[in-house]
Amino acid sequence: MALSDTWLKANTGKKIEKRFEKADRDGLSVRVTPQGKITFQLRYRYDRKAARIDLGSYPSLTLKNARGEGLRLKGKLEQGYDPRVVRQLEKQAIFNADSLEELFLQWYHSYCKENKKGHHEILRSFQLYVFPMDRLYQRFLSPQFLRRPARVQGGNL
């Protein structure tokens, strides 16, 4: 029987004795833990081996979005790509994306210098106010920072 929003809402947070899984369609299923957490997963075969990948948890990921993500990854599978590798490469692309500073400097050198009279003031404003915050933001989103557990002592990280 296919999953529905009603079934998901009724079973979210509901304590049960043991973990179980319920199938939907197109390889999509949900895993329900004893604490009532519902996780969408995609089952597939790659290189003649059964595999599964977690897509996300309900209600953060809706049933409609989970089905869409499942179909997208199934499409990648039909093109010959392992969905686990596809997701990993997508995460790496986010971390390796150009920073705001790099994007601004590209724009500044290619457009702003030639077309703006006060381009020096624009650059200096970004150097003083925007780039320091961007560097701080990048530091907190670095893979090393996200992997290690934070120790809070005296209100400081």
C-alpha positions as CSV (number, residue, x, y, z in Angstrom):
1,M,0.0,0.0,0.0
2,A,1.3,3.4,-0.9
3,L,2.3,6.0,1.7
4,S,0.1,9.0,2.3
5,D,0.5,12.2,4.2
6,T,-2.2,11.1,6.6
7,W,-0.3,7.9,7.5
8,L,2.9,9.9,8.0
9,K,1.3,12.5,10.2
10,A,-0.4,9.7,12.3
11,N,2.9,7.8,12.9
12,T,5.3,10.8,13.4
13,G,6.5,10.8,17.0
14,K,4.4,7.7,17.9
15,K,6.4,5.3,20.0
16,I,6.5,1.7,18.8
17,E,8.2,-1.5,20.0
18,K,10.6,-2.2,17.1
19,R,11.8,-0.5,14.0
20,F,9.9,-1.3,10.7
21,E,9.9,-0.2,7.1
22,K,7.0,0.5,4.8
23,A,7.3,0.6,1.0
24,D,5.8,3.2,-1.3
25,R,6.6,3.1,-5.0
26,D,9.5,3.4,-7.3
27,G,11.9,2.1,-4.7
28,L,10.9,4.7,-2.1
29,S,10.2,3.5,1.4
30,V,10.1,4.8,5.0
31,R,11.9,3.6,8.1
32,V,10.1,4.2,11.4
33,T,12.3,4.0,14.5
34,P,11.0,3.0,18.0
35,Q,11.0,6.8,18.9
36,G,8.7,7.5,16.0
37,K,11.2,9.2,13.7
38,I,10.3,8.6,10.0
39,T,13.1,8.6,7.4
40,F,12.6,8.3,3.7
41,Q,15.0,6.0,1.9
42,L,15.5,4.9,-1.7
43,R,16.2,1.2,-2.4
44,Y,18.0,0.4,-5.7
45,R,20.4,-2.0,-7.2
46,Y,23.8,-0.9,-8.5
47,D,26.4,-3.2,-9.9
48,R,24.2,-6.1,-9.1
49,K,24.2,-5.3,-5.4
50,A,21.3,-4.1,-3.3
51,A,21.8,-0.6,-1.8
52,R,19.8,2.1,-0.1
53,I,20.2,5.8,0.5
54,D,18.5,8.0,3.1
55,L,16.8,10.9,1.5
56,G,15.7,12.8,4.6
57,S,13.3,12.8,7.5
58,Y,9.7,13.6,7.7
59,P,8.3,16.4,8.2
60,S,11.5,18.2,7.0
61,L,11.2,16.4,3.8
62,T,7.6,16.0,2.5
63,L,6.3,13.0,0.8
64,K,5.9,14.9,-2.5
65,N,9.6,16.1,-2.3
66,A,10.8,12.6,-1.3
67,R,9.1,11.1,-4.3
68,G,10.6,13.8,-6.6
69,E,14.1,13.2,-5.1
70,G,13.7,9.5,-5.5
71,L,12.7,9.8,-9.2
72,R,15.6,12.2,-9.8
73,L,18.1,9.8,-8.3
74,K,16.5,6.8,-10.2
75,G,17.1,8.9,-13.4
76,K,20.8,9.2,-12.5
77,L,20.9,5.4,-11.8
78,E,19.5,4.8,-15.3
79,Q,22.2,7.0,-16.7
80,G,24.7,4.6,-15.0
81,Y,25.6,6.7,-11.9
82,D,25.5,5.4,-8.3
83,P,23.0,7.7,-6.4
84,R,25.2,7.7,-3.3
85,V,28.1,9.0,-5.4
86,V,25.8,11.6,-7.0
87,R,24.7,12.9,-3.6
88,Q,28.3,13.0,-2.3
89,L,29.4,15.0,-5.4
90,E,26.6,17.4,-4.9
91,K,27.6,18.1,-1.3
92,Q,31.2,18.5,-2.4
93,A,30.2,21.0,-5.1
94,I,28.4,23.1,-2.4
95,F,31.5,23.2,-0.2
96,N,33.8,23.9,-3.2
97,A,31.7,26.7,-4.7
98,D,33.2,30.1,-5.2
99,S,33.0,32.3,-2.1
100,L,31.2,35.7,-2.1
101,E,34.6,37.4,-2.2
102,E,35.7,35.5,-5.3
103,L,32.4,36.2,-7.1
104,F,32.5,39.9,-6.1
105,L,36.1,40.3,-7.3
106,Q,35.3,38.7,-10.7
107,W,32.4,41.1,-11.1
108,Y,34.5,44.0,-9.9
109,H,37.4,43.4,-12.3
110,S,35.2,42.6,-15.3
111,Y,32.4,45.2,-14.9
112,C,32.7,47.6,-12.0
113,K,36.1,49.1,-12.7
114,E,35.2,50.1,-16.2
115,N,31.6,51.2,-15.7
116,K,31.5,52.8,-12.2
117,K,33.1,56.1,-11.2
118,G,33.3,55.3,-7.5
119,H,34.5,51.7,-7.9
120,H,37.2,52.2,-5.3
121,E,34.7,53.1,-2.7
122,I,32.6,50.0,-3.6
123,L,35.7,47.8,-3.3
124,R,36.7,49.3,0.0
125,S,33.2,49.0,1.5
126,F,33.2,45.3,0.6
127,Q,36.7,44.8,2.1
128,L,35.7,46.5,5.4
129,Y,32.2,45.1,5.9
130,V,31.3,42.2,3.8
131,F,34.4,40.0,3.2
132,P,35.2,39.6,7.0
133,M,31.7,38.3,7.6
134,D,31.9,36.0,4.5
135,R,35.2,34.5,5.8
136,L,33.6,33.9,9.2
137,Y,30.6,32.3,7.5
138,Q,32.9,30.1,5.4
139,R,34.8,29.0,8.5
140,F,31.7,27.8,10.2
141,L,30.5,25.9,7.1
142,S,33.9,24.2,6.5
143,P,33.7,20.4,6.4
144,Q,36.2,20.2,9.3
145,F,34.0,22.4,11.5
146,L,30.9,20.4,10.7
147,R,32.5,17.0,11.4
148,R,33.9,17.8,14.8
149,P,31.6,18.1,17.9
150,A,31.5,21.5,19.3
151,R,32.7,22.0,22.9
152,V,31.0,24.8,24.6
153,Q,32.8,26.2,27.6
154,G,31.9,29.4,29.3
155,G,29.5,30.2,26.4
156,N,32.3,30.1,23.8
157,L,32.9,27.6,21.0
